[in-house]
Amino acid sequence: MLFAGALWAGEPRSQFDRLKSEGRAAIDSENWVTAEARYLELLEMSAAVHPSTSEMYAEIVSPLAQIYKRIDNTEKLENLFQQRLEKSAEGMDRGLSQADLGFFYQSSDFASADQFHGERLIEEAMKTFEQCASNGKEVEQCRHRLADSAGIQGAIFFQKQEYGRAEPLFRRVLTTPELSAQDEIVLVSLRALSEILVMRNELSEAKQLEIRAAAFEVAHPDVMARLRREGNRSRSR
């Protein structure tokens, strides 16, 4: 009886892992209909399987979001992020949901009111990450997400030429241990903050940042290549 019960308990997890494999294969073959179906099944099963927050986002939510971006279905993408926020638990899960929806509103051609709502969601996400970075089981992950969110939001403000709003966010990234942020986020923060300081004629600090950026590139030779690839993908959409 106990052995049979253990087999039964493991079955949902086995099916869950099989669906993940099928979903990845469908993405690789650009079979978007099948891929979407598999990831929607995974979302349904997650309530019974209880994947970790990292697995949920890295292996289910993010791939499904990428599918909707590839097929250019903004409505489904918005609904996905809205539903994740509504169902999110306290801690990193809530912060990730707030950040996903906040960056979505800011990166799309929405009305200014929606973009403002996106900014507020990012502020809430950063507060959520700050709180979970101070205690709990996901301290390092929350610290990492906090630094990344600050850097991405800073880059959005920088592109809008809102340099006064971008500067403190870049400084926040750069006063965080480098391992707490993605390499791309660190390098963009160094370069962008240096540009802001040059525009203000604060050349001494700008030079220090340029030296630090050059050293960072030498230590992380693949970062610029990844940034260029991402830039090319963004321009081709």
C-alpha positions as CSV (number, residue, x, y, z in Angstrom):
1,M,0.0,0.0,0.0
2,L,2.7,2.5,0.9
3,F,4.7,1.6,-2.2
4,A,1.6,2.1,-4.4
5,G,0.9,5.4,-2.7
6,A,4.5,6.6,-3.4
7,L,4.2,5.7,-7.0
8,W,0.8,7.5,-7.3
9,A,2.3,10.6,-5.6
10,G,5.2,10.7,-8.0
11,E,3.1,10.5,-11.1
12,P,2.0,14.2,-11.3
13,R,5.7,15.2,-11.1
14,S,6.7,12.8,-13.8
15,Q,3.9,14.1,-16.1
16,F,4.9,17.7,-15.2
17,D,8.5,17.0,-16.3
18,R,7.4,15.3,-19.5
19,L,5.2,18.3,-20.4
20,K,8.2,20.6,-19.8
21,S,10.3,18.5,-22.2
22,E,7.6,18.5,-24.8
23,G,7.1,22.3,-24.4
24,R,10.8,23.0,-24.9
25,A,10.9,20.7,-28.0
26,A,7.9,22.5,-29.5
27,I,9.6,25.8,-29.0
28,D,12.8,24.5,-30.6
29,S,10.8,23.4,-33.6
30,E,8.7,26.7,-33.6
31,N,5.5,24.8,-33.2
32,W,3.8,27.6,-31.3
33,V,0.4,26.0,-31.0
34,T,1.7,22.8,-29.4
35,A,4.2,24.8,-27.2
36,E,1.4,27.1,-25.9
37,A,-0.8,24.1,-25.1
38,R,1.9,22.3,-23.2
39,Y,2.8,25.4,-21.1
40,L,-0.9,26.1,-20.4
41,E,-1.2,22.5,-19.1
42,L,1.9,23.1,-16.9
43,L,0.2,26.2,-15.4
44,E,-2.8,24.1,-14.6
45,M,-0.8,21.4,-13.0
46,S,1.4,23.7,-10.9
47,A,-1.3,23.9,-8.2
48,A,-0.9,20.1,-7.6
49,V,2.9,19.8,-8.2
50,H,4.0,22.9,-6.3
51,P,7.2,23.8,-8.3
52,S,9.6,26.3,-6.7
53,T,9.2,29.9,-7.5
54,S,12.4,29.8,-9.6
55,E,11.2,26.8,-11.6
56,M,7.8,28.3,-12.1
57,Y,9.2,31.4,-13.7
58,A,12.3,30.1,-15.5
59,E,10.7,27.0,-16.9
60,I,7.0,27.8,-17.3
61,V,6.0,31.5,-17.2
62,S,9.0,32.9,-19.1
63,P,8.8,30.3,-21.9
64,L,5.1,30.9,-22.3
65,A,5.7,34.7,-22.3
66,Q,8.3,34.3,-25.0
67,I,5.8,32.3,-27.1
68,Y,3.3,35.1,-26.9
69,K,6.0,37.6,-27.9
70,R,7.0,35.5,-30.9
71,I,3.5,35.2,-32.1
72,D,2.9,38.8,-31.3
73,N,-0.2,38.2,-29.1
74,T,-0.1,41.1,-26.7
75,E,-3.5,40.3,-25.2
76,K,-2.5,36.8,-24.1
77,L,0.8,38.1,-22.7
78,E,-1.0,40.7,-20.6
79,N,-3.5,38.2,-19.4
80,L,-0.7,35.8,-18.4
81,F,1.0,38.5,-16.3
82,Q,-2.2,39.7,-14.8
83,Q,-3.2,36.2,-13.8
84,R,0.2,35.5,-12.3
85,L,0.0,38.6,-10.2
86,E,-3.5,37.7,-9.0
87,K,-2.4,34.2,-8.0
88,S,1.0,35.2,-6.6
89,A,2.1,34.3,-3.1
90,E,4.0,36.7,-0.8
91,G,7.8,37.1,-1.3
92,M,9.7,36.6,-4.5
93,D,6.7,35.2,-6.4
94,R,4.8,38.5,-5.8
95,G,7.8,40.6,-6.8
96,L,8.4,38.7,-10.0
97,S,4.7,39.0,-10.9
98,Q,4.8,42.8,-10.2
99,A,8.0,43.2,-12.2
100,D,6.7,41.2,-15.2
101,L,3.5,43.2,-15.5
102,G,5.3,46.5,-14.8
103,F,7.9,46.1,-17.5
104,F,5.3,44.8,-19.9
105,Y,3.3,48.0,-19.6
106,Q,6.4,50.2,-20.0
107,S,7.8,48.4,-23.0
108,S,4.6,48.4,-25.0
109,D,2.8,51.1,-26.9
110,F,0.2,51.7,-24.1
111,A,-1.3,54.9,-23.1
112,S,0.6,57.1,-20.7
113,A,-1.7,56.0,-17.8
114,D,-0.8,52.4,-18.4
115,Q,2.9,53.2,-18.5
116,F,2.6,55.2,-15.3
117,H,0.9,52.1,-13.8
118,G,3.8,50.0,-15.0
119,E,6.2,52.3,-13.1
120,R,4.2,52.0,-9.9
121,L,4.3,48.2,-10.3
122,I,8.1,48.3,-10.5
123,E,8.3,50.4,-7.4
124,E,6.1,47.9,-5.6
125,A,8.2,45.0,-7.0
126,M,11.3,46.6,-5.6
127,K,9.8,47.0,-2.2
128,T,8.7,43.4,-2.3
129,F,12.2,42.3,-3.2
130,E,13.7,44.5,-0.5
131,Q,11.5,42.9,2.1
132,C,12.2,39.3,1.0
133,A,15.9,40.1,0.7
134,S,16.0,40.9,4.4
135,N,14.7,37.6,5.6
136,G,13.3,34.2,4.5
137,K,14.5,31.4,2.3
138,E,15.0,33.4,-0.8
139,V,17.3,36.2,0.4
140,E,20.0,35.9,-2.4
141,Q,17.4,35.4,-5.1
142,C,15.5,38.5,-4.0
143,R,18.6,40.5,-3.8
144,H,19.5,39.5,-7.3
145,R,16.0,40.4,-8.6
146,L,16.1,43.7,-6.8
147,A,19.4,44.7,-8.5
148,D,18.2,43.5,-11.9
149,S,14.9,45.4,-11.6
150,A,16.6,48.6,-10.6
151,G,19.0,48.3,-13.6
152,I,16.2,47.6,-16.1
153,Q,14.1,50.4,-14.8
154,G,17.1,52.7,-14.9
155,A,17.6,51.7,-18.6
156,I,14.0,52.5,-19.4
157,F,14.3,56.0,-17.9
158,F,17.7,56.5,-19.7
159,Q,16.1,55.7,-23.0
160,K,13.4,58.2,-22.3
161,Q,16.1,60.7,-21.4
162,E,14.8,61.0,-17.9
163,Y,18.3,61.0,-16.5
164,G,17.5,62.3,-13.1
165,R,15.2,59.3,-12.5
166,A,17.7,56.8,-14.0
167,E,20.8,57.9,-12.0
168,P,19.8,56.6,-8.5
169,L,18.7,53.3,-10.0
170,F,22.0,52.8,-11.7
171,R,23.8,53.8,-8.5
172,R,21.8,51.3,-6.7
173,V,23.0,48.5,-9.0
174,L,26.6,49.7,-8.7
175,T,26.6,49.8,-4.9
176,T,25.3,46.2,-4.8
177,P,27.8,43.3,-4.9
178,E,28.4,42.5,-8.6
179,L,27.3,38.9,-8.2
180,S,23.9,40.1,-7.1
181,A,23.1,41.5,-10.6
182,Q,23.3,40.1,-14.1
183,D,26.6,41.0,-15.9
184,E,24.6,42.8,-18.6
185,I,22.9,44.9,-16.0
186,V,26.2,45.9,-14.3
187,L,27.8,46.9,-17.6
188,V,24.8,48.9,-18.8
189,S,24.6,50.7,-15.5
190,L,28.3,51.6,-15.6
191,R,28.2,52.9,-19.2
192,A,24.9,54.7,-18.8
193,L,25.8,56.4,-15.5
194,S,29.1,57.5,-17.0
195,E,27.2,59.1,-19.9
196,I,24.9,60.9,-17.5
197,L,27.9,62.3,-15.6
198,V,29.6,63.4,-18.8
199,M,26.5,65.3,-19.8
200,R,26.7,67.1,-16.4
201,N,30.4,67.7,-16.9
202,E,31.2,65.6,-13.8
203,L,34.2,64.2,-15.7
204,S,36.2,62.8,-12.8
205,E,33.6,60.3,-11.6
206,A,32.7,59.5,-15.2
207,K,36.3,58.6,-16.0
208,Q,36.4,56.3,-12.9
209,L,33.2,54.5,-14.2
210,E,34.7,54.2,-17.7
211,I,37.8,52.5,-16.2
212,R,35.6,50.2,-14.1
213,A,33.5,49.4,-17.2
214,A,36.6,48.6,-19.3
215,A,37.9,46.3,-16.6
216,F,34.5,44.6,-16.3
217,E,34.4,43.9,-20.0
218,V,37.9,42.3,-19.8
219,A,36.8,40.1,-16.9
220,H,33.5,39.2,-18.7
221,P,34.3,39.0,-22.4
222,D,30.9,37.6,-23.5
223,V,28.8,40.4,-22.0
224,M,29.0,42.8,-25.0
225,A,28.3,40.0,-27.4
226,R,25.1,39.1,-25.5
227,L,24.0,42.8,-25.4
228,R,24.5,43.1,-29.1
229,R,22.5,40.0,-29.8
230,E,19.7,41.3,-27.6
231,G,19.8,44.7,-29.3
232,N,19.6,43.0,-32.8
233,R,16.6,40.9,-31.7
234,S,14.8,44.0,-30.3
235,R,15.3,45.9,-33.6
236,S,14.1,43.0,-35.7
237,R,10.8,42.7,-33.8
